[in-house]
Amino acid sequence: MTNEALAGYSNLAVYSALVVLGIAFLAFAIDLAGTRSRALAGRSGASGEGRMSAASGGTDTLVRGDAPAVVQADEGPSRRQAAGIGIALSRLASLLLVAAVVMRALSVSRAPWGNLYEYLLTAAAAVSVVYVVMSLRRDVRWLGVFLTALLMLILGPALTVYTEAGQLMPSLRSYWLVVHVSIAIIATAIFAIGAALSALYLVQESSERRQAAQARLSGWRQTLLAALPPSRTLDRMAYGLHVVAFPLWTFTVIAGAVWAEKAWGRYWGWDPKEVWSFIIWVVYAAYLHARATTGMKVRTATWIAIAGFLCIAMNSFVVNKFMSGMHSYSGM
């Protein structure tokens, strides 16, 4: 039996989270826009101190005025009101999304992963929780504008495939739903943040190469160069997340095969969803292998990681909508 009141409150929490995320995105965007001016101010201050030191006989080395160097604006936590508002609103949005998932589950007295809408809603909640946890451990305000945009990109399509709260079809009434789908959601959330960091790495690495070649940088490149950590740091963070997510996805594929045997009498049947889940595993395995291979460029490996997340998007939307199979119960 479905509790319509709780289902309605869950929907209200989702819409509220979208509004909060929109405001958080604007706050982070304002902070990002101010990064370049803060960096230039810091560079001007450093230049002024250098001139004063030189005038007094100091040994400080002056930076050429025409050098395209950009000062990192995020070297240590500082008071940035807009970013602080964005972080606070991100945490509020995370609470709203978690509450939406919990109320959806209570409204139908089951795990809330019976269709694509519920899957995407829980994935968005997981992404937001991972970001909140990261923000408690280190200064990741620079990531806020990109993560809030990603969350809105997840929730928007989720609402287009909204499915009324209801009971599961017989083949899904198993404890394997909790085991298989919960791990898949956690892995997807970590892969999503890893993909965002990988994309930022590609941009930052390209800007650093242009800067080293004394090439002129466009305004948006200067802003990101000042706001983001060095490309090496971005790559290290992305790689760490992928290392965590890959074993989880491996377990997802294995658990899915075991559940398929119990539900349909076979471990593997070349169902489109099964095939694409395996393709995702292969692509991310190729990424980790590329990272471990001597001589392989990090940039090339990063493109493989992004291809892996595109496969996840393909599996979530295109496969569910246009390819029929044993998994065709997503509510699209």
C-alpha positions as CSV (number, residue, x, y, z in Angstrom):
1,M,0.0,0.0,0.0
2,T,1.3,3.5,-0.9
3,N,1.3,6.4,1.5
4,E,0.4,9.2,-0.9
5,A,1.1,11.9,1.7
6,L,4.7,10.8,2.2
7,A,5.2,10.4,-1.6
8,G,3.9,14.0,-2.0
9,Y,6.3,15.3,0.7
10,S,9.1,13.4,-1.1
11,N,8.3,15.2,-4.3
12,L,8.2,18.6,-2.5
13,A,11.6,17.9,-1.0
14,V,13.0,17.2,-4.5
15,Y,11.7,20.5,-5.9
16,S,12.9,22.3,-2.9
17,A,16.4,20.8,-3.4
18,L,16.4,21.9,-7.0
19,V,15.7,25.5,-5.9
20,V,18.3,25.4,-3.2
21,L,20.9,23.9,-5.7
22,G,20.1,26.7,-8.2
23,I,20.8,29.4,-5.6
24,A,23.9,27.5,-4.5
25,F,25.1,27.4,-8.1
26,L,24.7,31.2,-8.4
27,A,26.6,31.7,-5.1
28,F,29.5,29.5,-6.3
29,A,29.4,31.2,-9.7
30,I,29.7,34.6,-8.0
31,D,32.7,33.3,-6.0
32,L,34.3,31.9,-9.1
33,A,33.8,35.1,-11.0
34,G,35.7,36.9,-8.2
35,T,38.6,34.5,-8.2
36,R,40.4,36.3,-11.1
37,S,40.2,39.7,-9.4
38,R,41.5,38.2,-6.1
39,A,44.3,36.5,-8.0
40,L,45.2,39.7,-9.8
41,A,45.1,41.7,-6.5
42,G,47.4,39.1,-4.9
43,R,49.8,39.4,-7.8
44,S,49.8,43.2,-7.6
45,G,50.4,43.0,-3.9
46,A,53.3,40.5,-4.4
47,S,54.8,42.7,-7.1
48,G,54.6,45.8,-4.9
49,E,56.3,44.0,-2.0
50,G,59.0,42.8,-4.5
51,R,59.7,46.4,-5.6
52,M,59.8,47.7,-2.1
53,S,62.3,44.9,-1.1
54,A,64.4,45.6,-4.2
55,A,64.5,49.3,-3.4
56,S,65.7,48.6,0.1
57,G,68.5,46.3,-1.1
58,G,66.6,43.1,-0.7
59,T,67.3,40.0,-2.8
60,D,63.7,39.2,-3.8
61,T,63.4,38.3,-7.5
62,L,60.9,40.4,-9.4
63,V,58.4,38.8,-11.8
64,R,58.3,40.4,-15.2
65,G,55.2,42.6,-15.6
66,D,54.4,41.0,-18.9
67,A,54.6,37.4,-17.7
68,P,51.3,35.5,-18.0
69,A,51.6,33.9,-14.6
70,V,48.4,33.5,-12.6
71,V,48.5,33.4,-8.8
72,Q,46.4,30.6,-7.3
73,A,43.6,32.2,-5.4
74,D,42.8,29.2,-3.2
75,E,46.1,28.7,-1.3
76,G,44.5,28.2,2.1
77,P,41.0,28.8,3.3
78,S,40.0,32.4,3.3
79,R,36.8,34.3,4.0
80,R,34.8,34.1,0.8
81,Q,31.2,34.9,1.7
82,A,29.6,33.7,-1.6
83,A,31.4,30.4,-1.4
84,G,30.4,30.0,2.2
85,I,26.8,30.5,1.3
86,G,27.2,28.0,-1.5
87,I,28.6,25.4,0.8
88,A,25.8,25.9,3.4
89,L,23.1,25.6,0.7
90,S,24.8,22.5,-0.8
91,R,24.5,20.9,2.6
92,L,20.9,21.9,2.9
93,A,20.2,20.5,-0.6
94,S,21.9,17.2,0.5
95,L,19.6,17.0,3.5
96,L,16.6,17.6,1.3
97,L,17.6,14.9,-1.2
98,V,18.3,12.4,1.5
99,A,14.9,13.2,3.1
100,A,13.3,12.8,-0.3
101,V,14.8,9.3,-0.7
102,V,13.8,8.3,2.8
103,M,10.2,9.5,2.5
104,R,9.9,7.8,-0.9
105,A,11.0,4.6,0.7
106,L,8.6,5.0,3.6
107,S,5.7,5.8,1.3
108,V,6.0,2.4,-0.4
109,S,7.6,0.4,2.4
110,R,10.5,-0.8,0.3
111,A,13.9,0.2,-1.0
112,P,13.3,3.2,-3.3
113,W,15.1,1.8,-6.3
114,G,12.4,0.2,-8.4
115,N,12.5,2.5,-11.4
116,L,14.8,5.0,-13.2
117,Y,13.3,8.1,-11.3
118,E,14.1,6.6,-7.9
119,Y,17.6,5.4,-9.1
120,L,18.5,8.9,-10.3
121,L,17.1,10.6,-7.2
122,T,19.2,8.4,-5.0
123,A,22.2,8.8,-7.2
124,A,21.8,12.6,-6.9
125,A,21.5,12.3,-3.1
126,A,24.7,10.1,-3.1
127,V,26.6,12.6,-5.1
128,S,25.6,15.5,-2.8
129,V,26.5,13.5,0.3
130,V,30.0,12.6,-1.2
131,Y,30.6,16.3,-1.9
132,V,29.5,17.3,1.6
133,V,31.9,14.7,3.1
134,M,34.7,16.0,0.9
135,S,33.9,19.6,2.0
136,L,34.3,18.5,5.7
137,R,37.8,17.1,5.0
138,R,39.3,19.7,2.7
139,D,38.6,23.0,1.0
140,V,36.6,22.1,-2.1
141,R,34.7,25.3,-2.6
142,W,36.2,25.5,-6.1
143,L,34.3,22.4,-7.0
144,G,30.9,23.6,-5.9
145,V,29.8,25.4,-9.1
146,F,30.5,22.2,-11.1
147,L,29.0,19.8,-8.6
148,T,25.8,21.8,-8.2
149,A,25.5,22.0,-12.0
150,L,26.0,18.2,-12.2
151,L,23.3,17.6,-9.6
152,M,20.8,19.7,-11.5
153,L,21.7,17.8,-14.6
154,I,20.8,14.6,-12.8
155,L,17.6,15.8,-11.2
156,G,16.3,17.5,-14.3
157,P,16.2,14.3,-16.4
158,A,15.0,12.4,-13.3
159,L,11.8,14.5,-13.2
160,T,11.2,13.9,-16.9
161,V,10.9,10.2,-16.2
162,Y,9.0,10.6,-12.9
163,T,7.1,7.5,-11.9
164,E,4.3,7.4,-9.3
165,A,5.2,5.7,-6.1
166,G,4.0,2.1,-6.2
167,Q,4.9,-1.5,-5.5
168,L,7.6,-3.5,-7.2
169,M,7.1,-6.1,-9.9
170,P,7.6,-9.7,-8.7
171,S,11.1,-10.2,-10.1
172,L,12.4,-7.2,-8.1
173,R,11.0,-8.4,-4.8
174,S,14.3,-9.7,-3.5
175,Y,17.0,-8.7,-1.0
176,W,19.3,-8.6,-4.0
177,L,17.6,-5.3,-5.0
178,V,19.2,-3.7,-1.9
179,V,22.6,-5.4,-2.4
180,H,22.9,-4.9,-6.2
181,V,21.3,-1.5,-6.8
182,S,22.7,0.3,-3.6
183,I,26.3,-0.5,-4.6
184,A,25.6,0.5,-8.2
185,I,24.3,3.9,-7.0
186,I,27.3,4.5,-4.7
187,A,29.7,3.6,-7.6
188,T,27.8,5.8,-10.0
189,A,28.0,8.8,-7.6
190,I,31.8,8.4,-7.1
191,F,32.3,7.9,-10.9
192,A,30.3,11.1,-11.5
193,I,32.5,13.2,-9.3
194,G,35.5,11.5,-10.8
195,A,34.3,12.4,-14.2
196,A,33.9,16.1,-13.2
197,L,37.4,16.2,-11.8
198,S,38.7,14.5,-14.9
199,A,37.1,17.1,-17.2
200,L,38.5,19.9,-15.0
201,Y,42.0,18.2,-15.2
202,L,41.8,18.4,-19.0
203,V,41.0,22.1,-19.0
204,Q,43.6,22.9,-16.3
205,E,46.4,20.9,-17.9
206,S,45.7,22.6,-21.3
207,S,45.8,26.0,-19.6
208,E,49.1,25.2,-17.8
209,R,50.7,24.1,-21.1
210,R,49.6,27.3,-22.8
211,Q,50.9,29.3,-19.9
212,A,54.2,27.6,-20.0
213,A,54.4,28.3,-23.7
214,Q,53.8,32.0,-23.0
215,A,50.6,31.9,-25.0
216,R,47.8,34.3,-24.3
217,L,45.1,32.9,-22.1
218,S,41.4,33.8,-22.5
219,G,39.6,35.3,-19.6
220,W,37.8,32.1,-18.6
221,R,41.0,30.1,-18.7
222,Q,42.7,32.6,-16.5
223,T,39.8,32.4,-14.0
224,L,39.9,28.6,-13.9
225,L,43.7,28.6,-13.7
226,A,43.5,30.8,-10.6
227,A,40.5,29.0,-9.0
228,L,41.3,25.3,-9.5
229,P,44.2,23.4,-8.0
230,P,47.1,22.4,-10.2
231,S,46.3,19.7,-12.8
232,R,48.5,17.2,-11.0
233,T,46.2,17.6,-7.9
234,L,43.0,17.2,-9.9
235,D,44.4,14.1,-11.6
236,R,45.4,12.6,-8.2
237,M,41.9,13.3,-6.8
238,A,40.1,11.8,-9.9
239,Y,42.3,8.7,-9.9
240,G,41.7,8.1,-6.2
241,L,37.9,8.3,-6.7
242,H,38.1,5.9,-9.7
243,V,40.2,3.4,-7.7
244,V,37.4,3.4,-5.0
245,A,34.5,3.2,-7.5
246,F,35.9,0.4,-9.8
247,P,35.7,-2.4,-7.2
248,L,32.2,-1.3,-6.3
249,W,31.2,-1.5,-10.0
250,T,32.9,-4.9,-10.2
251,F,30.7,-6.1,-7.3
252,T,27.7,-4.6,-9.0
253,V,28.2,-6.6,-12.2
254,I,28.8,-9.8,-10.2
255,A,25.8,-9.3,-7.9
256,G,23.7,-8.6,-10.9
257,A,24.7,-11.9,-12.4
258,V,23.9,-13.8,-9.2
259,W,20.5,-12.1,-9.0
260,A,19.8,-12.8,-12.6
261,E,20.4,-16.5,-12.0
262,K,17.9,-16.5,-9.0
263,A,15.3,-14.4,-10.9
264,W,15.6,-15.7,-14.5
265,G,17.5,-18.9,-14.2
266,R,20.7,-17.8,-15.9
267,Y,23.8,-15.7,-15.0
268,W,24.2,-14.0,-18.3
269,G,21.8,-13.5,-21.2
270,W,23.2,-10.7,-23.3
271,D,20.5,-8.4,-22.1
272,P,21.3,-4.8,-23.2
273,K,21.6,-3.6,-19.6
274,E,23.9,-6.5,-18.8
275,V,26.0,-5.8,-21.9
276,W,26.4,-2.1,-21.2
277,S,27.2,-2.7,-17.5
278,F,30.0,-4.9,-18.7
279,I,31.2,-2.3,-21.2
280,I,31.4,0.2,-18.4
281,W,33.5,-2.2,-16.4
282,V,35.8,-2.8,-19.4
283,V,36.3,1.0,-20.1
284,Y,37.1,1.8,-16.5
285,A,39.4,-1.2,-16.4
286,A,41.2,0.2,-19.4
287,Y,41.5,3.5,-17.7
288,L,43.1,2.0,-14.6
289,H,45.4,-0.1,-16.8
290,A,46.4,3.0,-18.8
291,R,47.3,4.8,-15.6
292,A,49.5,1.9,-14.5
293,T,51.2,1.6,-17.9
294,T,54.5,3.3,-18.3
295,G,54.6,5.7,-21.1
296,M,50.9,6.2,-21.4
297,K,50.0,9.9,-21.2
298,V,47.8,10.9,-18.3
299,R,45.7,13.1,-20.7
300,T,44.9,10.0,-22.8
301,A,44.0,7.9,-19.8
302,T,41.7,10.8,-18.6
303,W,39.8,10.7,-21.8
304,I,39.2,7.0,-21.3
305,A,37.7,7.8,-17.8
306,I,35.4,10.4,-19.3
307,A,34.3,7.8,-21.9
308,G,33.5,5.5,-19.1
309,F,31.1,8.0,-17.5
310,L,29.5,8.6,-20.9
311,C,28.8,4.9,-21.0
312,I,27.1,5.2,-17.6
313,A,24.9,7.9,-19.0
314,M,24.2,5.8,-22.1
315,N,23.3,2.8,-19.8
316,S,21.0,5.0,-17.7
317,F,19.0,6.8,-20.4
318,V,19.4,5.5,-24.0
319,V,19.5,1.8,-23.1
320,N,16.4,2.1,-20.8
321,K,14.4,4.1,-23.3
322,F,15.3,2.5,-26.7
323,M,16.5,-1.0,-26.0
324,S,14.0,-3.6,-24.7
325,G,15.1,-6.4,-22.5
326,M,14.7,-8.1,-19.1
327,H,15.5,-4.8,-17.4
328,S,12.7,-2.9,-19.2
329,Y,10.9,-1.9,-16.0
330,S,12.5,1.5,-15.4
331,G,9.3,3.5,-15.7
332,M,10.4,5.5,-18.8
